[in-house]
Amino acid sequence: MLVGSGASVTVATARGGTLLHALAERGDGVLGGGRLLQLLGTQTLPLDAQNTEGNPALHLAAFGGAERFARFLASQGAWVSLPNSNGLCALDTAQRCADGTPLAHAILREIAKPPHWVRDRSIHACQLCKSPFGPSVEKPTLLPQRKHHCRHCGRCICASCSPNKVPIPKFGSSGQLERICAECEPIVGGAPRRA
């Protein structure tokens, strides 16, 4: 009702979030028949705004199991690989969709344009397998592992988690091979080639 009457979706809440954060925390039950999503789809949304805990609305929706809202945010261009203050992104959720499939896969299917990349310097371990990228106290002789970015989801990943390249036609690729992570590969499809 507030959105329909022109209320701002960018005003911060007491916890540092936006209307999107409040909706994500309340789950899919507040969405009704979809009218709210239609109204939100006409707004310029602060998709990647983080609350005081560093969580964007997509993260709250994904970890809270709000499937419809998480998919909506991803379809609108929310940064699916944006890590929160604990280093987790929306794709780290263990939640499942109503049909039993992983919610992370549903979010990945909603990506419609090339993603933002996670900054190399902010990531110290592969966002998929969680293996460290460089020397640690436990393994001081570990050689630094090269960081790669999945061209479909934007996560910062290791070579083991991104062994192949495929074209990504939905991004307008005309057969150009792009490095993708192992989780995105079955979603993007195509005949993989070793990276």
C-alpha positions as CSV (number, residue, x, y, z in Angstrom):
1,M,0.0,0.0,0.0
2,L,2.8,2.4,0.9
3,V,4.7,1.7,-2.3
4,G,1.6,2.2,-4.4
5,S,1.0,5.6,-2.8
6,G,4.5,6.8,-3.6
7,A,6.4,5.9,-0.4
8,S,10.2,5.8,-0.9
9,V,11.8,2.4,-1.1
10,T,15.2,4.0,-0.2
11,V,14.4,5.4,3.3
12,A,16.6,3.7,5.9
13,T,14.9,1.7,8.7
14,A,16.1,1.8,12.3
15,R,18.3,-1.2,11.7
16,G,20.0,0.5,8.7
17,G,18.0,-1.4,6.1
18,T,15.4,-0.4,3.5
19,L,11.9,-1.4,2.7
20,L,13.4,-4.3,0.8
21,H,15.2,-5.5,3.9
22,A,11.9,-5.3,5.9
23,L,10.1,-7.3,3.2
24,A,12.9,-9.9,3.0
25,E,12.7,-10.4,6.8
26,R,9.0,-10.9,6.7
27,G,9.2,-13.6,3.9
28,D,7.0,-14.4,0.9
29,G,3.8,-14.3,3.0
30,V,3.7,-10.4,2.7
31,L,3.8,-10.6,-1.1
32,G,0.2,-11.6,-1.6
33,G,-0.8,-12.3,-5.1
34,G,2.2,-10.6,-6.7
35,R,0.9,-7.0,-6.8
36,L,3.6,-5.8,-4.5
37,L,6.3,-7.3,-6.8
38,Q,4.7,-5.6,-9.8
39,L,4.7,-2.2,-7.9
40,L,8.3,-2.7,-6.8
41,G,9.3,-3.6,-10.4
42,T,8.4,-0.1,-11.4
43,Q,10.7,1.5,-8.9
44,T,14.4,2.2,-8.8
45,L,15.4,-0.1,-6.1
46,P,18.4,0.0,-3.7
47,L,19.1,-3.6,-4.5
48,D,22.5,-3.8,-3.0
49,A,22.1,-1.6,0.0
50,Q,23.4,-3.4,3.1
51,N,22.0,-3.1,6.6
52,T,24.1,-2.6,9.7
53,E,25.0,-6.3,9.7
54,G,26.2,-6.0,6.1
55,N,23.3,-8.0,4.7
56,P,21.7,-6.9,1.4
57,A,18.0,-7.7,1.1
58,L,18.7,-10.7,-1.2
59,H,20.8,-12.2,1.5
60,L,18.0,-12.0,4.1
61,A,15.5,-13.4,1.6
62,A,17.7,-16.3,0.6
63,F,18.7,-17.3,4.1
64,G,15.1,-16.8,5.3
65,G,13.7,-19.0,2.6
66,A,11.7,-16.3,0.9
67,E,11.9,-18.0,-2.5
68,R,9.6,-15.6,-4.5
69,F,11.2,-12.5,-3.1
70,A,14.8,-13.8,-3.5
71,R,14.1,-14.7,-7.2
72,F,12.5,-11.3,-7.7
73,L,15.5,-9.4,-6.4
74,A,17.9,-11.5,-8.5
75,S,15.7,-10.9,-11.6
76,Q,15.9,-7.2,-10.9
77,G,19.7,-7.3,-10.9
78,A,20.6,-7.7,-7.2
79,W,24.3,-8.5,-6.7
80,V,24.0,-12.3,-6.0
81,S,27.6,-12.7,-4.9
82,L,27.9,-9.7,-2.6
83,P,29.4,-10.9,0.7
84,N,28.1,-9.8,4.0
85,S,30.3,-9.0,7.0
86,N,30.8,-12.7,7.7
87,G,31.9,-13.4,4.1
88,L,28.7,-15.1,3.1
89,C,26.6,-14.3,0.0
90,A,23.0,-15.1,-0.9
91,L,24.2,-18.1,-2.9
92,D,25.6,-19.7,0.3
93,T,22.0,-20.4,1.5
94,A,21.1,-24.0,2.3
95,Q,17.4,-23.2,1.8
96,R,15.3,-25.1,-0.7
97,C,12.5,-24.1,-3.0
98,A,9.0,-25.4,-2.7
99,D,9.8,-28.1,-5.3
100,G,12.9,-29.2,-3.3
101,T,15.6,-27.7,-5.5
102,P,18.3,-25.5,-4.0
103,L,17.2,-21.9,-3.7
104,A,20.7,-20.9,-4.8
105,H,20.1,-22.6,-8.1
106,A,16.7,-20.7,-8.5
107,I,18.5,-17.4,-7.8
108,L,21.2,-18.3,-10.4
109,R,18.6,-19.0,-13.0
110,E,17.1,-15.5,-12.5
111,I,20.4,-13.7,-13.4
112,A,19.7,-11.8,-16.6
113,K,22.7,-9.5,-17.1
114,P,26.5,-9.8,-16.5
115,P,27.1,-9.6,-12.8
116,H,29.2,-7.3,-10.5
117,W,32.4,-9.0,-9.6
118,V,33.4,-9.4,-6.0
119,R,36.6,-7.4,-5.3
120,D,39.6,-9.6,-5.1
121,R,41.0,-7.9,-2.0
122,S,37.9,-8.5,0.0
123,I,37.9,-12.3,-0.5
124,H,40.4,-14.5,1.2
125,A,38.9,-17.9,0.3
126,C,37.1,-19.4,-2.7
127,Q,33.4,-18.4,-2.5
128,L,32.4,-21.9,-3.6
129,C,34.6,-24.4,-1.9
130,K,36.0,-22.0,0.9
131,S,39.6,-23.0,0.2
132,P,42.0,-20.2,1.2
133,F,43.7,-18.3,-1.6
134,G,47.0,-17.7,0.1
135,P,49.3,-18.7,2.9
136,S,47.8,-19.1,6.3
137,V,49.1,-19.8,9.8
138,E,48.3,-23.5,9.4
139,K,50.0,-23.7,5.9
140,P,52.6,-21.0,5.7
141,T,54.2,-22.6,2.6
142,L,51.0,-22.6,0.6
143,L,51.5,-20.9,-2.7
144,P,49.0,-18.2,-3.5
145,Q,46.2,-19.6,-5.6
146,R,45.0,-17.4,-8.4
147,K,41.6,-15.8,-8.0
148,H,39.1,-16.1,-10.8
149,H,35.6,-14.6,-11.3
150,C,32.6,-16.6,-12.6
151,R,31.3,-14.6,-15.5
152,H,27.8,-15.7,-14.7
153,C,27.4,-15.1,-10.9
154,G,30.4,-12.9,-10.2
155,R,31.8,-15.0,-7.3
156,C,35.5,-15.0,-6.7
157,I,36.6,-18.6,-7.1
158,C,39.6,-20.9,-7.3
159,A,40.7,-22.7,-10.5
160,S,39.4,-26.0,-9.2
161,C,35.9,-24.6,-8.9
162,S,36.0,-23.0,-12.3
163,P,37.7,-25.6,-14.6
164,N,35.6,-24.8,-17.7
165,K,34.6,-22.0,-20.1
166,V,31.2,-21.9,-21.9
167,P,29.4,-19.2,-23.9
168,I,26.7,-17.3,-22.0
169,P,24.1,-16.5,-24.7
170,K,21.7,-14.7,-22.3
171,F,24.4,-12.1,-21.9
172,G,24.6,-11.5,-25.6
173,S,27.7,-13.6,-26.1
174,S,28.2,-14.7,-29.7
175,G,30.0,-17.9,-28.9
176,Q,32.7,-16.3,-26.8
177,L,33.9,-18.7,-24.1
178,E,33.6,-17.4,-20.6
179,R,35.0,-18.8,-17.3
180,I,32.1,-20.0,-15.1
181,C,32.0,-21.7,-11.7
182,A,31.0,-25.4,-11.3
183,E,27.7,-24.3,-9.7
184,C,26.7,-22.1,-12.7
185,E,27.8,-24.5,-15.4
186,P,24.7,-26.7,-15.4
187,I,22.4,-23.7,-15.2
188,V,24.1,-21.9,-18.1
189,G,24.5,-25.1,-20.2
190,G,26.5,-25.3,-23.3
191,A,29.4,-27.6,-24.2
192,P,32.2,-26.8,-21.6
193,R,35.8,-26.4,-22.6
194,R,38.7,-26.6,-20.2
195,A,39.7,-23.1,-19.0
